[in-house]
């Protein structure tokens, strides 16, 4: 009987230790902030002379994080590259239009899906979860001991999980870049939009126009990952990464 209780005690200690080790492993492997910025589609721009290095920047934020400021870092990054940032779109050679669609705590798989969907594509969310199950067999003493072990180990796991969180923040931004064409060159744009009218109804809108801008579209997905990461810590690194990525197009 004593031998059985001894083995059960060792099992409890091992389970508690493993629970603590799992939390410690996450804490150590994710102790440094990892920020990544990726673009769904490449954009290639021709070099321009110094007199054409002017840009108009407009950023809209339709996420629930109204304090996520992307416009100021983009303007600063473009000025650092020698571009004149103007508030008059008619005077700019380039127009950079951005819409911050989502700033949220999510899962890396959601970032992959959002990047794959590209500009204007659906936003993908993912919820990560884990379920631990077990089975026991044998006499009533073993069952009782296993029950105690499960309770103690479960309690230790809850405590460890409550202290250590693997946090990922994801920012999804759609980008439209417009480049003024050379003199004498006109661009025709045809657009078609389907607008639903209640249940079962649908309206199609078609338009065509001539413009002196060439348009390019892409989506940028940025992620910040760290153990117990707070939004206030992640936001500056995410905006800097986005600004560098966009400035790198020029």
C-alpha positions in Angstrom: 0.0 0.0 0.0 2.8 2.4 0.9 4.6 1.5 -2.3 1.5 2.4 -4.3 1.1 5.8 -2.5 4.8 6.4 -3.1 4.4 5.9 -6.8 1.3 8.1 -6.9 3.2 10.8 -5.1 6.0 10.6 -7.6 3.4 10.9 -10.4 1.9 14.0 -8.8 5.3 15.6 -8.5 6.2 14.7 -12.1 2.9 16.2 -13.4 3.4 19.4 -11.4 7.0 19.7 -12.6 5.9 19.1 -16.3 3.2 21.8 -16.0 5.8 24.2 -14.7 8.4 23.2 -17.3 5.9 23.9 -20.1 5.2 27.4 -18.9 8.9 28.0 -18.4 9.7 26.8 -21.9 7.2 29.3 -23.4 8.5 32.1 -21.2 12.1 31.4 -22.3 11.4 30.8 -26.0 9.2 33.9 -26.4 11.0 36.3 -24.0 12.2 38.5 -26.9 9.8 40.5 -29.0 9.5 39.1 -32.6 8.0 41.6 -35.1 7.4 40.5 -38.8 5.9 42.5 -41.6 4.9 40.8 -44.9 3.3 42.0 -48.1 0.8 39.9 -50.1 1.8 41.2 -53.5 5.0 43.0 -54.7 4.9 46.4 -56.3 7.6 47.7 -58.6 8.0 51.4 -59.2 10.3 53.0 -61.8 12.9 55.4 -60.4 11.9 59.1 -60.8 13.8 62.4 -60.9 14.1 64.6 -57.8 11.4 67.0 -59.0 8.9 64.1 -58.9 9.7 62.9 -55.4 6.5 64.1 -53.9 3.8 62.1 -52.2 0.4 62.5 -50.6 -0.3 60.1 -47.6 -3.8 59.3 -46.3 -4.4 56.6 -43.7 -7.8 55.5 -42.5 -8.3 53.4 -39.4 -11.4 51.3 -39.3 -10.1 48.9 -36.6 -11.2 49.2 -33.0 -7.8 50.6 -31.9 -8.3 54.3 -32.6 -4.9 55.1 -31.1 -3.0 53.0 -33.7 -1.2 55.9 -35.5 0.3 54.8 -38.8 0.1 58.0 -40.8 2.8 59.9 -38.9 5.4 57.1 -39.1 4.8 56.7 -42.9 5.3 60.4 -43.5 8.5 60.4 -41.4 9.9 57.4 -43.3 9.2 59.0 -46.7 10.8 62.3 -45.6 13.8 60.3 -44.5 14.1 58.9 -48.0 14.1 62.5 -49.5 10.4 62.7 -50.5 8.4 65.8 -50.0 5.1 65.0 -48.2 2.4 67.3 -49.4 -1.2 67.8 -48.2 -2.4 68.5 -51.7 -3.1 65.3 -53.7 -3.2 67.2 -57.0 0.4 68.3 -56.5 1.8 64.9 -55.6 3.4 62.5 -58.0 2.5 59.6 -55.7 -0.6 59.0 -53.5 -0.3 56.4 -50.8 -3.7 55.4 -49.4 -4.0 52.9 -46.5 -6.8 51.4 -44.5 -6.0 49.7 -41.2 -8.6 47.0 -41.1 -7.8 45.1 -38.0 -5.6 45.4 -34.9 -6.2 42.5 -32.6 -4.8 39.7 -30.5 -5.1 36.6 -32.5 -3.2 33.5 -33.8 -0.4 33.1 -36.4 -2.7 31.0 -38.6 -5.0 34.0 -38.9 -2.1 36.1 -40.2 -1.3 33.5 -42.8 -4.9 33.4 -44.0 -5.3 37.2 -44.1 -2.0 37.5 -46.1 -3.1 34.8 -48.6 -6.5 36.5 -49.2 -4.7 39.7 -50.3 -6.1 43.2 -50.8 -9.8 43.4 -50.1 -9.9 39.8 -49.1 -11.7 38.4 -46.1 -10.3 38.8 -42.6 -9.6 35.5 -40.9 -9.7 35.0 -37.1 -8.5 32.0 -35.2 -9.0 30.8 -31.7 -6.4 28.5 -30.3 -7.4 26.1 -27.6 -6.2 23.0 -25.9 -7.9 20.1 -24.2 -6.3 17.6 -21.9 -7.9 14.2 -21.3 -6.8 11.1 -19.6 -7.9 7.6 -18.6 -7.2 5.6 -15.5 -7.7 2.0 -14.7 -7.0 -0.4 -11.9 -8.1 -0.6 -8.3 -10.0 2.1 -6.3 -6.8 3.2 -4.6 -5.1 3.9 -7.9 -8.2 5.7 -9.1 -8.2 7.8 -6.0 -4.5 8.6 -6.3 -4.9 9.4 -10.0 -7.8 11.7 -9.1 -5.6 13.6 -6.6 -2.8 13.7 -9.1 -5.1 15.2 -11.8 -6.4 17.8 -9.4 -3.0 18.9 -8.2 -1.5 18.9 -11.7 -4.5 20.7 -13.1 -4.2 23.3 -10.4 -0.5 23.7 -11.2 -1.2 24.0 -14.9 -3.9 26.7 -14.3 -1.5 28.7 -12.1 1.3 28.4 -14.7 -1.0 29.3 -17.6 -2.4 32.3 -15.7 1.1 33.7 -15.4 2.5 32.9 -18.8 0.7 33.7 -22.1 2.1 33.4 -25.6 0.6 36.6 -27.1 0.4 37.5 -30.8 -0.9 40.9 -32.1 -1.8 41.1 -35.8 -2.3 44.2 -37.9 -4.0 43.9 -41.3 -3.7 46.9 -43.6 -4.9 47.3 -47.2 -2.7 49.6 -49.4 -3.5 51.4 -52.6 -0.5 53.2 -54.3 -1.2 55.6 -57.1 1.5 56.9 -59.5 1.0 59.8 -61.8 1.5 58.9 -65.5 3.7 60.6 -67.9 2.4 63.5 -69.9 0.1 62.3 -72.7 -0.6 58.9 -71.1 -4.2 58.2 -69.9 -5.3 55.2 -67.9 -8.8 53.8 -68.2 -10.3 52.3 -65.1 -13.4 50.0 -65.2 -15.0 49.1 -62.0 -17.8 46.8 -61.1 -19.4 46.5 -57.6 -22.1 44.2 -56.4 -24.3 45.8 -53.7 -26.8 43.5 -51.9 -30.3 44.8 -51.4 -31.7 43.1 -48.3 -32.4 39.4 -48.4 -32.3 37.9 -51.9 -31.8 41.3 -53.7 -28.7 42.5 -55.5 -27.6 45.6 -57.4 -24.6 45.8 -59.7 -22.8 49.1 -60.2 -20.5 49.6 -63.2 -18.4 52.6 -63.9 -15.7 53.6 -66.3 -13.3 56.6 -66.2 -10.1 58.0 -67.5 -7.4 59.0 -65.0 -3.8 60.1 -65.0 -2.9 57.7 -62.2 -1.7 54.1 -62.3 -3.0 52.2 -59.3 -1.3 49.3 -57.4 -2.9 47.4 -54.5 -1.5 45.1 -51.9 -2.1 44.0 -48.3 0.4 44.1 -45.5 0.1 41.8 -42.5 2.2 42.6 -39.4 2.7 40.4 -36.3 4.2 41.0 -32.9 4.8 38.0 -30.7 6.1 37.8 -27.2 5.3 36.2 -23.9 2.8 38.4 -21.9 2.9 41.0 -24.7 0.9 44.2 -24.0 -0.7 46.2 -26.8 1.1 49.4 -25.7 4.5 47.7 -26.1 3.6 46.1 -29.5 2.0 49.1 -31.2 5.2 51.3 -31.8 7.1 48.3 -33.3 4.2 47.4 -35.5 3.8 50.9 -36.9 7.6 51.2 -37.5 7.6 47.9 -39.3 4.7 49.0 -41.5 6.3 52.4 -42.3 9.6 50.8 -43.2 7.9 48.2 -45.5 6.0 50.9 -47.4 8.9 53.3 -47.7 10.9 50.3 -49.1 8.7 50.4 -52.2 10.3 53.7 -53.3 
